[in-house]
Amino acid sequence: MSRKPKYFDRRFTLDLLHPKYFFTWIGIAILVLFGLMPAWLRDPIARQLAKLVTKIAKKPISVARTNLTICFPEKSSQEIESLINENIENFVMILLAQSELMVRSRVNLRRRVNLIGFEHVEQARAAGQPVVFIMPHVWGIEYAGLRLNLDLPMVSMAKAHRNGLFNWFNNRMRSSLGGNIYMREAGIRALLSELKNNNSFFYLPDEDLGPEKSIFAPFLGTVKATLPVVGRLAQAGNAQVMPVKIGYDQKARRYDLTVMPAIAPEEMKGKENEALALNKAVEQVILAYPEQYMWFLKVLKTRPEGEAPLY
């Protein structure tokens, strides 16, 4: 079996010029154009485009409505619909801006992302420890990763896209500051190796990976299947585990990125305790900016035995 590192190759190859990618290139050109625009011009355009997305994205909106209804049983249907509209607006606004992470300067990235709580990272680094950042699927996650990558070595892991060109473009953006982006199949061993090489990374504990090895733990207004693996990973890699939250401030036209204090290792001893701690951390991040979480994901697909499917 080959031991070649399983991370994405960010080099440009001639096969990316194949005619089948013609429309993808047009899409990338549009995204780059928006990325070069100032936020004061781009954001109003995004608000108008969000209205169109609301009309055509019926299936994702249905999933989002289900998630929000289950997670926030105290909210009225009117409040749920308002939150969905805000969510779509933030999605379009952040998507259209995202290419700036590759085509604009590091100075622009520092200006666009206000970093708070980095002293927690500095304390860990002074102790010779890397950091496993806990962040669920929020719209601004790419900004969070690259902003932190400005000040400490980072790697990441991502699922490959079916479109080869978009796959290259997306991972070229994510690795624009030098951090490798591992393929999902690289597995936990690759991340452990990176921790031992003093590289930090994001762990996204909100993804529903099925019932096998998952633990049900309280999550907002329901329970959620969570894979308790990060505690053992952090222990093996001598790393600290820190939740991170990020939200786009439309008035200031910048992101607020906050690194929260590390989760105490004793809180993650045992699978049940770790699942509880991870879900609590995810809750903290989501509740800070509930309108900027990826509610269209089927994060509650796995249900306790005997409970009807939600989707």
Buried (B, 14 or more C-beta within 10 A) or exposed (E): EEEEEBBBEBEEEEEBEEEEBEEBBEBBEEBBEBBEBEBEEBBEBBEEBBEEBBEEBEEBBEBBBBBBBBBBEEBEEEEBBEBBBBBBBBBBBBBBBBBBBBBBEEEEBEEBBBBEBBEBBEEBBEEEBBBBBBBBBBBBBBBBBBBBBEEBBBBBBBEBEEBBBBBBBBBBBBBBBEBBBBBEEBEEEBBBBBBEEBBBBBBBBBBBBEBEEBBBBEBBEBBBBBBBBBBBBBEEBEBBBBBBBBBBEBEEBBBBBBBBEBBEEEBBBEBEBBBBBBBBBBBBBBEBBBBBBBBBBBBBBBBEEEEEEBE
